[in-house]
């Protein structure tokens, strides 16, 4: 990528405008020049609200950052990669599930009850298909419905919209959270706060595990929740 942060000067982000193009789409423009993704795709869409979402991001954060989980970075990921057939999650789903899915490795102690309570959206989704949340034992897979769960996740992911898959990819990369929780978010099966709580329990980054105090937890929770909400806002705007 040629740049990760753009329009960082006040004279730039304050000058941003939304202009309707000849094809009736709306483009984000700065000083007469169209804003682009790192790979050169113009930030434009037929939905005005999506471009306005990116414009507001620039105003609130004093510029645009492709490394942050915000509307601009999501737009870049979708147009520079997903739309070009480069979907790192789709290409590696079996590997991600088997080796990087924290929800399949509940702790053996009493905290497992608390974990399962916060993972309700996932196991209810699986139960609707007659399946249960697998537990992958160390050293190999020892779960009778593992293959069926894999197949369901792959089929469901393939049926997501491009914006939804972009959201899954971004959350997976940012939070190292596997794919199950991000999929629940983009499908509207859990709220932003429910996602964060489930993620913290999965990663044992929660005061119940004595890994942090409540003040630190609240700070991290709010920051992570804002990122998840950005994904939800982006998907909603793309669907309008």
N, C-alpha and C positions, 0 to 999 in steps of 0.2 A: 504494500500500500504506500502511496506517495505521501499521504498525510493522515494524521490521526485526530488532530484538532484544527478547526477552521473557524474563521469569523470571530477571532478572539478579541479584536479591537472593538471598542465601543462604537467607533465610527462605522464599523461593518455590521455588527448585529443590530444596531439601532436603525440601520438603513434597509433592513430586509423588507421586501414587499412580496405580495402574492399577485401574480399576473396570469390572466387567462390566455392560453395559447390558441393558435389557429385551429388546433384539433379539439378545442373546448376543454382541454385539461388545464390544471392550474399548476404553475411552476413557482418555485421560491427563487427570488431574484435579489441580487445585491449589486447596487450601482450599475444596473443594466446588464449584468452578467448572471447567467443561471447558476445556481448552486448545484454542485454535483457530488456524487459518491466518490470514494477513492479510485474506483475503476472507471470513472468518467460518465456514469449514468446521471442524467439530469434529474434533480429532485422535483418530480412532477407526477400528478395523479388526477384522475377525473373527479375524485372526491375532494372538495375544498377543505373539509375538516381535517383530513390527514395532513395536508400541507400546513394548515394553521397550527396543528399540533406540533409540528417541527419548528415552526416560527416561534411559538410560545416557549419551546424548549431553549432556543437560542437566547431569548430575552431573559429567561429565568436563570440560566446557567452562564450567561455572558459568552456565548459561543456554542459550537457543536463539537462533540467528542465521539468519535467512532468507537472508542473502547468502552464507553459507558453503556449500560442497558437503558436506553432511552429511544424515543421515536426515530431520531436520525440514524442511530447505529442499526436499529432494526430494519429500517428502509435500506440501508447499505447492505446488510447481510442478505436480505431477500433479493435485491436486484443484482448485486455483484456475485452472489454465489448460488442461492437456492434456485433462482430463475434460470441460471445457467446450467442447472443439472448437478451442481456440487452440493450435496446434502450429506454432511459428515455423520449425522445421526442415522439416516436411512442406510448408509453404507456399512455401519458398524453396530446395528441394533443387537444382534446376538452376542457380540463381544461386550457391549455395554451392559446388557442385562446380566450376563454371567459373571462379569468382573467388576462392574462399577455401579451396581444398583443397590444402594444402602437399605432400601426397604425389604430386600430379600435376605437380610442378615440381622434380624432382631437380636437384641442382647439376650443372653440366657437367664439373666437375673429378674428380680421382681419389676424392674423398670420396663420390661417388655409389655406389661399391661398398659402403661402410660403411652408407650410407643404405638401400640395397636389402636388405641383410642384416637390418636391424632392422625393415623393413617386410614381412618374410616372411609374416606372418599375412594381410596384405591381398592380396599377389599370389598366394599359394596359394589363397585363397578365390576370386579371380577365375579362376585357372587351372582350378579345379574346374568352372567354367561355360564353359570353353573360351575365356576372355578373358585379356588381359594388362593390366597397369597402364599406363594411357595416360600420355603425356608431352605436356602442353599447351605448345606453343611460344609465345613472346611474340608478341603481335599476332594471335593466332587459334588455332584448333584444327586440328592437322595429325596426326590419329591415326585410323586406319581403324576401330578398334573403340570409339571414343568414345561413339557413340550406344547401343551395346549395354551398355556399362558404366553409363551413365546409367540406362538402363531397369532393369538388375539392381539397382542401388542403390535406386531408387525403389520397386521391387516388394518388395525385402527390408525396407526401412524400414516400408512400409505393413503388413507382416506381423508386425512386432514387437509385443509386449504394451505396454500403456500404461506400465508401470513401466520397460520397456526404452527406450521412446521418451523418457521423462522423463530417464533416465540420459544418453542421447545429447544431449539439449537442454542439460542442465546442464554436461556436459563441453565441449560446443561453445562455450557462453557463457563458461565459466571459462578455458579454455585456448586459445581461438582456434585450434582444431586441425582444423577441417573436420569431416567426419562419418565418414570411413572408419575411423579408429582407434577413436572411441567406439563405432561399430557392432560392431567386432571384440570390444571389451570386453564389451558387454552380451549378445552372442551366445555368450560363453564361448570365443572363439577365440584370446584372448591373455590373459596374466596382467597384473596391475596394473603390475608392474615392466617387463614387455615394452612395455606401452603408453607408459610414461614415457620409456623409452629411445628408442622410435620417434618420439615427439613431439619430444624434444630434438634428435634428428638431423634431423627435418623442419624444425624452426625454427632449425637451426644454433646452438642454445644448448648447445653441447657442447665440452669441452676439445679434441676433435679438430679443431675449427674455429678454435681459439685465441680463442674469444669469452669464455671464462671459465676460471678455474682449477678444479682438482679439488675443492677444499674447498667452493667456492660451488656447484659442480655437485651434490655430495652433499647439501647442505642443501636445495636446490630439489627434487632428486629425491625425497627422503624426504617432503617436504611434499605434493608432487603425487601421489605414490604413495598417501598416506593418503586423499586425496580420491577417487582412483579406487577404492580399496578400499571406501570408504563407499558408492559407487554399487553395487558388486558386492554388498555386504551388504544394501543396500536391496532390490535386485531379488530376491535369494535369499529374503528375509523375505516379500516380497509374493507370491512363488510358493508358499509353504508353505500 
